[in-house]
């Protein structure tokens, strides 16, 4: 939906090293020292499209409206480290996560926190790539 915005933001949004993340770890994360990133899929209502195909692709059963969805990742201290391209409301969280490639940036033993609503298959991918699913 907005691939240009995603491409521009990828240049200015940092991927911090694990030492920087750990040195800024909030007290509430002391039990989860390996947490590298917290991922969530955000969904926002958009104007109803004139094109029928576009309306179908952007309609969200969950929101009962036309929406755009994107994946966002933050460090435990709140630094934004990932914003995916946006997708229509019909896209699954799993699809958006896989297309973003964010898990490819994770290293062995990196903890990845995800929404409990994510499909268990996605959580297994995070676990196998990261070694620890917080």
C-alpha positions as CSV (number, residue, x, y, z in Angstrom):
1,X,0.0,0.0,0.0
2,X,2.8,2.5,0.9
3,X,6.0,0.8,-0.1
4,X,7.8,4.1,-0.6
5,X,7.3,5.2,3.0
6,X,8.6,1.8,4.2
7,X,11.7,2.1,2.1
8,X,12.5,5.6,3.3
9,X,11.9,4.7,7.0
10,X,14.2,1.6,6.7
11,X,17.1,4.0,6.0
12,X,16.5,6.1,9.1
13,X,15.3,3.5,11.7
14,X,18.3,1.8,13.4
15,X,18.8,-1.8,14.3
16,X,20.7,-1.5,17.6
17,X,23.2,-4.0,18.7
18,X,22.3,-6.2,21.7
19,X,24.8,-4.4,24.0
20,X,23.0,-1.1,23.4
21,X,19.7,-2.7,24.1
22,X,20.9,-4.3,27.3
23,X,22.5,-1.1,28.6
24,X,19.1,0.6,28.3
25,X,17.0,-2.3,29.6
26,X,14.2,-1.1,31.8
27,X,13.8,-2.6,35.3
28,X,10.6,-4.4,34.2
29,X,12.7,-6.4,31.7
30,X,15.4,-7.5,34.0
31,X,14.0,-11.1,33.9
32,X,14.1,-11.0,30.1
33,X,17.6,-9.8,29.4
34,X,17.7,-11.5,26.0
35,X,14.7,-9.6,24.6
36,X,15.9,-7.9,21.4
37,X,12.6,-6.8,20.0
38,X,8.9,-6.6,20.8
39,X,6.7,-7.1,17.7
40,X,3.1,-6.2,17.1
41,X,0.8,-5.8,14.1
42,X,-1.0,-2.4,14.1
43,X,-4.2,-1.8,12.2
44,X,-5.6,1.6,11.4
45,X,-8.9,2.6,9.7
46,X,-8.5,4.1,6.3
47,X,-10.9,5.9,3.9
48,X,-13.1,3.5,1.9
49,X,-11.5,3.0,-1.5
50,X,-13.5,3.7,-4.7
51,X,-12.0,0.6,-6.4
52,X,-13.9,-2.6,-5.5
53,X,-10.8,-4.7,-5.6
54,X,-9.1,-2.3,-3.2
55,X,-12.1,-2.3,-0.9
56,X,-12.0,-6.1,-0.7
57,X,-8.3,-6.2,0.0
58,X,-8.5,-3.6,2.8
59,X,-11.6,-4.8,4.5
60,X,-10.9,-6.1,8.0
61,X,-13.4,-8.6,9.6
62,X,-11.9,-7.7,13.0
63,X,-12.4,-3.9,12.7
64,X,-15.5,-4.2,10.4
65,X,-14.0,-1.4,8.3
66,X,-11.4,-0.7,5.7
67,X,-7.9,-0.7,7.3
68,X,-4.2,-0.7,6.7
69,X,-2.0,-3.0,8.7
70,X,1.7,-3.0,9.4
71,X,4.2,-4.6,11.7
72,X,6.1,-2.5,14.2
73,X,9.0,-3.6,16.3
74,X,10.4,-1.8,19.4
75,X,13.2,-2.4,21.8
76,X,12.3,-3.0,25.5
77,X,13.2,0.7,26.1
78,X,10.8,1.9,23.4
79,X,13.1,2.6,20.5
80,X,11.3,1.9,17.2
81,X,13.5,-0.5,15.2
82,X,11.1,-1.8,12.5
83,X,8.1,-0.6,10.5
84,X,7.0,-2.9,7.8
85,X,5.3,-2.0,4.5
86,X,1.6,-1.5,5.0
87,X,-0.9,-4.1,3.9
88,X,-4.7,-4.2,3.4
89,X,-6.8,-5.3,6.4
90,X,-7.3,-8.8,5.0
91,X,-3.6,-9.6,5.3
92,X,-2.8,-11.9,8.2
93,X,-0.3,-10.9,11.0
94,X,1.7,-14.0,10.0
95,X,1.9,-12.9,6.4
96,X,3.0,-9.4,7.3
97,X,5.6,-10.7,9.8
98,X,7.1,-13.1,7.2
99,X,7.2,-10.5,4.5
100,X,8.9,-7.9,6.7
101,X,12.0,-10.1,7.1
102,X,12.5,-8.8,10.6
103,X,13.2,-12.2,12.1
104,X,16.1,-12.6,9.7
105,X,17.8,-9.7,11.6
106,X,17.6,-11.6,14.9
107,X,20.7,-13.5,16.1
108,X,20.9,-16.7,18.1
109,X,19.5,-16.3,21.7
110,X,17.7,-13.1,20.8
111,X,14.4,-12.9,22.7
112,X,11.4,-11.9,20.6
113,X,8.2,-10.9,22.3
114,X,5.0,-11.2,20.3
115,X,1.3,-10.7,20.8
116,X,-0.4,-13.7,22.3
117,X,-2.9,-13.6,19.5
118,X,-0.2,-14.6,16.9
119,X,-0.7,-17.9,15.4
120,X,1.4,-20.6,17.2
121,X,3.3,-21.3,13.9
122,X,4.6,-17.8,14.0
123,X,5.6,-18.2,17.6
124,X,7.5,-21.4,16.7
125,X,9.3,-19.5,13.9
126,X,10.4,-16.9,16.5
127,X,11.4,-19.6,18.9
128,X,13.6,-21.5,16.5
129,X,15.2,-18.4,15.1
130,X,15.8,-16.7,18.4
131,X,16.4,-19.5,20.8
132,X,14.2,-17.8,23.4
133,X,10.6,-16.7,23.1
134,X,9.8,-14.4,26.0
